[in-house]
Amino acid sequence: MKILVASHTYIVDLNCEKFKTLASLEPGIEVTVVVPKKWRPGGVQNKLIETRYWQDDSFRVVPMSNFSQNNQGMLCFGADLVSLMKEFRPDIIQVEQGAKAIAYAQMITLNRLLKLNAKNLFFTWWNLPYRLKFPISALEAYNLRHSHGIVSGNQDGVDVLRQRGYNGEMRVMPQLGVDESLFRPQAQPELAAQIGIQPQEFVIGFVGRFVEEKGLLTLCEAVAGLAAGKPWKLLLLGRGELKEPLMAKAKQAGISDRLILIESVPHADVPRYINLMNVLVLPSQSTEKFKTLTSAGWKEQFGHVLIEAMACQVPVIGSDSGEIPHVIGNTGMVFPEGNAEALRDCLAQLMSQPERAIALSKQAYSRAMACYTNRALARQQLDFYQHLLRGKDE
């Protein structure tokens, strides 16, 4: 089986682990990942990245000349893509830029012109209803009409695409898995002492952006109302515009001495901090504040930090925003988004019932290993491809 994948996501070598693993699952699998030669991610990482070719056995990353260096939907590739597709002749083509991507339409068209007879797939995170005008509506219709399968990062994305009229095969799985060699249970007594956490303290943790939609003000309100008894600390890992309001709210609530705020942690060190936590909380809150040309609102698309905590055997609590309940399943606790009292009750239960916390941590770990490692996702991806190819032969 020859698999051709295209996305700017894989300019980062670490992000390639799922497809690199997929190439090794069975004999005869070859995976070629196409990435733009030049890409400017934006945000805090705003410098231009120039990608390189690399190969590991039957897996390779091939930079292609590209148009648009910072817009996912507008990304498309130069004439060197034609040569690659003629030489490689893939059985599967997967473009991970969404339903309205020009690069996906380009791949579909080349698949037809070159008579490759490959299966066309795309990946999307989009989980909100939207409206389109011509010519974007025509572009999306073309892409959906020629899609043999779709991988959505969340269940809401499936529902949206059904509403858009797509009736073909779909699977739900995240784009990237968790690295279980990095995110694993590992005691951190020295780090705990270094940042002022005592052995008897219950550590409530958060990892992510300090922004309103991540529900940090709700988390702060919830912990401020915890009954006296077991000592606790609130460990917040990240940065963002909500830092000052958070510190002010903590001071007003009289819990400043319980707040530990850590900014700018390298990715490789994040597991060390997660292993300090007795529970990780993702209290995301859906909002209507964000607007694009085609839709309004935001809700949690996945919550990757949840599976990182689960892989560290740290129990998780999440709101019911977006995909969070589906990620946690029955291996953690879910509360209504924005409800500080309900979140406080979840925290109090874990603080007072250590045996339940241990049981949830083990269940969460098992779920992460079975569903969310790169190997687990690679197997799910391969099973989907094989299903689609069997359909071609029947």
N, C-alpha and C positions, 0 to 999 in steps of 0.2 A: 504494500500500500504506500503510495506517494502522497504526502500531505503538504500543501502550500499554505502558509499562514502569512498574513500581512497586518502589521500594526506598528504604530510609533511606540507602543508600550514596551516592546522588546529591544529598544535601544539600551536598556539596562540589563546587563548580563544576568543578574539575580532573578529577574522576572521570567527568564527563559526556562527555568527548572522544570516546569510542568511538561512542556513540549520536548525538552531534552530527555526527560524520563519516559515520555510516550514512545520516543524513537527506540527505546531499549526494551519495551515490553514484550515484543514478539519479533521473530526473525522476519526480514523482508520489509520492515517499516523504514521509510525515509521521510524526514521532516526538514523542509526548507522554510526558514522564516525570513520574510522580506521586511526590511526596515528602511525608513528614509535616510539618505546619506547625510542630510543636515536637518537638525530639529532644534527648535527653541522652546523648551517646556513652558516658560512663563512662571509667574509667581516668584517664590524665593529663589528658584533655580532658573535664572533668566538668561544665562549665557548660551551661546550656540554650541550644540553638541555635534561633532562629526563622528559618525559611526564607523566601525571596522568590520571586516569579514572575519569570521572565525568558525571553526568546525570541530566537532567532537564525534567521531565515528559517523553514524548515519544522520546526525543532526548538524545543521549549519545555519548561520545567520548571514544573510547577503544584503548589504546596503545597495539601494537603488536610487538613481537620480529622482528627485521629487519636486513637485510644484506645491507651494504653501509649506511654510516651515513651522507653523504654530497653530494651525486650525485643523482639528480632526476631520470635520466634515468635508473640508476643501482639499485635503491631502489627495494627491494622485501621483502617479509615477511616469517616468520617461520611457523612451523606446527600448531601453535595456530590459525592461520587464517582458517585452514580447519575446526577446531572445531566450530569456530564462524559462518562460513558460513553454516555448517550443522544445527546448532541450530537456526540461524536467518532466513534462507531461504528467501533471498531477492527477490523482483520482479524487482528491478532496481539495477544495479551495475555501479557506476561511479567512474573512476580513473582519477585523475587530475594531471597526470605527462607527458602528451604529447603522440604523436602517436607512439613513439619508446620505450615506457616504458616497462621494464621487469615486473613491478608490474601489469600492465594491462594484459599482456599475461598470467601471473599467475592467475589472477582473471577469465579471459576467460576460461582457462583450467579447473579450479576448478568448474566453473559454468557448464561446459559440463560433467565432471566426476561425479559430485554430482547430475546431472540431475535436477538442480534448475529451468531451463527454464526461467532464468532472462534475461532482456534486458541489453546488454553491451553498455556503453557509455564511452567516455573520453573527457577531457577538454584540450585545448591547447591555448597557446598565440602565437605560432610560426607563423610569418607572412612573411617569406622570402622563395623563392624557394631553394631547396637543392637536393643534390645527395647522394646516399647511396651505400655502398658496402656490400657484403655478409660478415658476417651473419646478420648485422643490417637491410639490405634491406628485408631479409626473415622475421625478427621479425616484422617490420612495416607492411609488406604484410599480415601476420597472424592477426595482430591487426585490420587492416582495414577490412579484409575479414569477421571478426566476430563482427564488430561494427554495432549495430542497430541504433545508433545515435551519433552525435558529437556536443559538445558545443565549439565554438571558441570565443575567447575574442575579435576578430576583423574580419572585412569583408575580409581582405587580407588573413587571415588564412583559410577561407572557399575557396577562390580562389586557394590557394596552394594545399589544400587537393583534390579539384576537379582535379587539374593537376596531382596529385599522383594517380588518378583513383578511388577515392571514390565517389560513386553515391547515397549514402543513405541520410537519414535525417540529417540536420544540423541547428543549431540556433546560432545566434550571441548575446552574452551577456557577460559582464565582470565576473570575478571570484568572486569579492567582491563588495558589495554595499557601499553606503555612509550612515553613521549614522546620520540621520536628527536630533537626539536629541543633538548631539555634534556640527555638522556643520549646523548652523542656523543663521539667521540675528540677530546680537546683537552689538549695538554700543559699542565702546571701547575708550571713551575719555581719560581715565586715562593712558592707554597704549600708545595712540597717543602722549600725552604730554611727557610721559616718554622717548620715543625714538626720540623726536624732530620733530613731525609732527604737523603743524599748521592747524587749522580748515578750512582755505581757500585753502589748498594745495590739488591738484589732485594726488592721490597715485597710481602709476603704480606698480603692484606687480608680483613677480615670486616666486614659491615654487618648490624646487627640487634640483637635484645634479648640482654642478657647474662644468660642463663638456662641451666640445665643441659641442657635438651632441645635447645638449639641446638649442642651439641657443642663448646663452647669449651675445655673442659678437655682433650678429645682433641686439639684443634688445638694447644693449648699444649704438650702432651706430644710431639706430632709435630715441632714446630719445635725443641724443646729438644734433639732427637736428631740434628739436621742436621749432617752432617760439616763440618769446618772447610774453608774455601775461599772461595767467593763470599760476600761480606758481604750480610746481609739485615736487614730490619726487619719487625716484626709490627704492622700498623696495624689497630686495632680501633675501629670506629665504632658507637656506641650507648650504652646504659646498662642497668642492671638489677642484680638482687640478687647476681649472681656477680662483681661488680667486685672486691671485696676478696679472695675466694678466688683469682681469676685473678692478681692482683698478688702474692699470697703464693706461688702456684705458680711464677710467673715468677722471683721472687726465689730460691726454693729451687733452681730449675734453673740459676740464674746467667745469666739472659737479661733481667733487668730493664732493662738499658741498650738492649736491642733492641725493647722494647715501647713503642708509641705508642698511647695511649688517648685518644680524642676523644669527648666527650659532648655531647648536645644540639645537633646540627647541623641548621640549617633545611633543609627538603626541597630547596630550590632549590640548596643548596650541596653536596648529596650527590654529584652527578656530578663535582665538582671533586676530591673525595677518592677516588672510584673511579678517576679517571684517573691517580692517583698509583700505583696498584697494578700489579704485574706479573702477579698472579693474584688472583682472588677465590675464597675458600673458603666453602662452606656445609656444615658438617660435622654437620648435624642428626642427632639420635638419637631413635628411637622409644622411648616409655616407657609403662608401665602406671600411672604415679602419678596421672594426672588422672582424675577420676571425675565423671560427670554423673548425672542421674536415670535415663538410658537406656543409658549405655555407659561403658566405661572405656578409658583409653589416649590416646595422641597420636602422630601421625606427620605429617611435613611435608605440608601440603596443596598447596603449589605452590613457593614460594621466589621471590617477585617480584624480589628483588635479583639473582637470576641473570640475568634478561633485561635488567635495567638495566646490569649489567656487560658482557653480550654486546653491547648496543647501543653501549657505549663501546670496543669492540674489546679488552676485557680477557678473557683466557682464564679459564675457570672450572673448579673442582674441587668436586664435591659428593658427599655420602654417598649410599647407596642407600635412604634413608628416604623413604617415600611417593612423591610425584610427581617428586622431583628427577631421577632418571634419564631420565624422559620429557621433562622440560623441556630438559635438556642434549642428549639424543640422542647423536649421534656427534661432537659438536662440542666436547667437553670431556672431563674425566676423572672417573670415578666409582669410589669405594672403599667397602668394607663399613663400615657405620656402626659407630662406636666403635673402629675398628681404627687406632690411631695409627701403627703401623708401615707399613700400606698407604698412609695419607695422606702419611707422610714420603717414601715412595718416589715418589708422584706429584709432590710438590714438588721432590724431587731431580731428577727427569727434566726438569721444565720449567726448573729452574735451570741444568742442564748442557747442555740442548738448546734454545738460543734460537730456532733455526729452527723447531722443532716448536711452541714457544709462539706464534710469529708465525702459523704455519699454522692453529693452533686458534683464535686470536683472529679471524682472517678468516672461518673457517667459522662461528664463533659469531655474528659480526656478520651474516653472510648469513642465518642462521637467525632471528635476532631481527627483521631487517627483513622477512623473508618470512612469519613466523608470529605475531609478538608485538607489532607496533606497533598503535596504535588503528585505523589504516586497514586493516591486515591482519585484525584481529579483526572489524571492522565488515563486511568482505567475507564472512568466514566466517559471521557471524551472518545476514547477508542471504541468503546461499546456503541456509542452513538454513530460514529463513522461506519462501523461494520453493519449496523442496522440499516443505514441509508444505502450502502453499497449493495446489500442483499436485495433491497427494494429495486435497485437498478437492474439486477440480474433476473429478477422474477418476472 
